Amino acid sequence: MKAIIETQGQQLIVREGDILFVNRYVGSKAGDVINLKKVLLIGEGAEAKIGAPYVDGAVVKATLLENKRGKKVYVFKKKRCKGYECRRGHRQELSVIKIESVSI
């Protein structure tokens, strides 16, 4: 079964068994079960239920596999003829989750 969920400010299309990288769930550890109740759409084809804004009673259960940091992204700023150069890096905090079940 397919569902569209909202988590960490993102809308994602998920199915059972999918592995996703989302922004870190603060205070969570590997092995925790996460219940995602913000389900926007559940089902496929003519049987799909659309929420207004969320589908009542729909739950997507996910297991947190690990917390990690993403790839480093460099930001480089320069102003010509002024001698100004600035280089900064950023690594996003991520959680890896696996979708266990999609149910109404």
C-alpha positions as CSV (number, residue, x, y, z in Angstrom):
1,M,0.0,0.0,0.0
2,K,1.2,3.5,-0.9
3,A,1.0,6.6,1.3
4,I,2.0,10.2,1.2
5,I,3.2,11.4,4.6
6,E,4.4,14.7,6.1
7,T,7.4,14.5,8.4
8,Q,10.1,16.9,9.4
9,G,8.7,19.6,7.0
10,Q,8.9,17.3,4.0
11,Q,6.2,15.4,2.1
12,L,7.3,11.9,1.0
13,I,5.7,9.0,-0.9
14,V,6.3,5.8,1.0
15,R,5.6,2.0,0.7
16,E,6.3,-0.8,3.1
17,G,10.0,-1.7,3.2
18,D,11.2,1.7,2.0
19,I,14.4,3.2,3.6
20,L,14.4,7.0,3.9
21,F,16.8,9.7,4.9
22,V,15.0,12.5,6.8
23,N,16.1,15.3,9.1
24,R,17.1,14.0,12.5
25,Y,14.4,13.1,15.1
26,V,15.7,14.8,18.3
27,G,16.0,12.5,21.3
28,S,15.6,9.3,19.4
29,K,17.9,6.3,19.3
30,A,18.5,3.4,16.9
31,G,15.7,0.8,17.2
32,D,13.0,3.3,18.3
33,V,9.6,2.9,16.6
34,I,8.1,6.1,15.2
35,N,4.4,6.5,14.5
36,L,3.8,9.0,11.7
37,K,0.2,10.2,11.9
38,K,0.4,13.0,9.4
39,V,-0.8,11.0,6.4
40,L,-2.1,13.1,3.5
41,L,-3.1,10.2,1.2
42,I,-3.3,6.5,1.6
43,G,-4.1,3.7,-0.9
44,E,-3.8,3.5,-4.7
45,G,-6.1,4.1,-7.7
46,A,-9.9,4.3,-7.0
47,E,-9.4,3.1,-3.4
48,A,-7.2,6.0,-2.4
49,K,-8.4,8.1,0.6
50,I,-7.4,11.8,0.6
51,G,-7.2,13.7,3.8
52,A,-8.4,17.2,4.5
53,P,-5.6,17.9,5.5
54,Y,-4.8,14.4,7.1
55,V,-6.6,11.0,6.8
56,D,-8.3,10.2,10.2
57,G,-7.0,7.0,11.8
58,A,-4.2,6.4,9.3
59,V,-0.8,5.5,10.7
60,V,2.6,4.7,9.1
61,K,4.9,2.9,11.5
62,A,8.7,3.2,10.9
63,T,11.8,2.0,12.7
64,L,14.8,4.2,13.2
65,L,17.8,2.4,11.9
66,E,20.5,5.0,12.7
67,N,21.3,8.7,13.3
68,K,24.1,10.0,11.1
69,R,25.5,13.1,9.4
70,G,25.1,13.8,5.7
71,K,27.8,14.7,3.2
72,K,29.7,17.9,3.7
73,V,28.6,20.8,1.6
74,Y,30.9,23.8,1.1
75,V,29.8,27.4,0.8
76,F,32.4,29.7,-0.8
77,K,31.9,33.5,-1.0
78,K,34.3,35.9,-2.7
79,K,34.3,39.6,-3.6
80,R,36.5,40.6,-6.5
81,C,39.2,43.2,-6.0
82,K,38.5,43.4,-2.3
83,G,40.6,40.4,-1.0
84,Y,37.5,38.9,0.6
85,E,37.1,35.1,0.6
86,C,35.1,33.0,3.0
87,R,34.7,29.2,3.0
88,R,32.3,27.4,5.3
89,G,31.1,23.9,5.5
90,H,27.8,22.3,6.7
91,R,26.8,18.7,7.4
92,Q,23.1,18.0,7.9
93,E,22.0,15.8,10.8
94,L,20.0,12.9,9.4
95,S,17.9,9.9,10.6
96,V,17.7,6.7,8.5
97,I,14.2,5.2,8.9
98,K,12.6,2.0,7.5
99,I,8.8,1.9,6.8
100,E,7.4,-1.2,8.5
101,S,3.7,-0.8,7.9
102,V,1.1,1.4,6.3
103,S,-2.4,1.1,7.8
104,I,-5.8,2.8,8.3
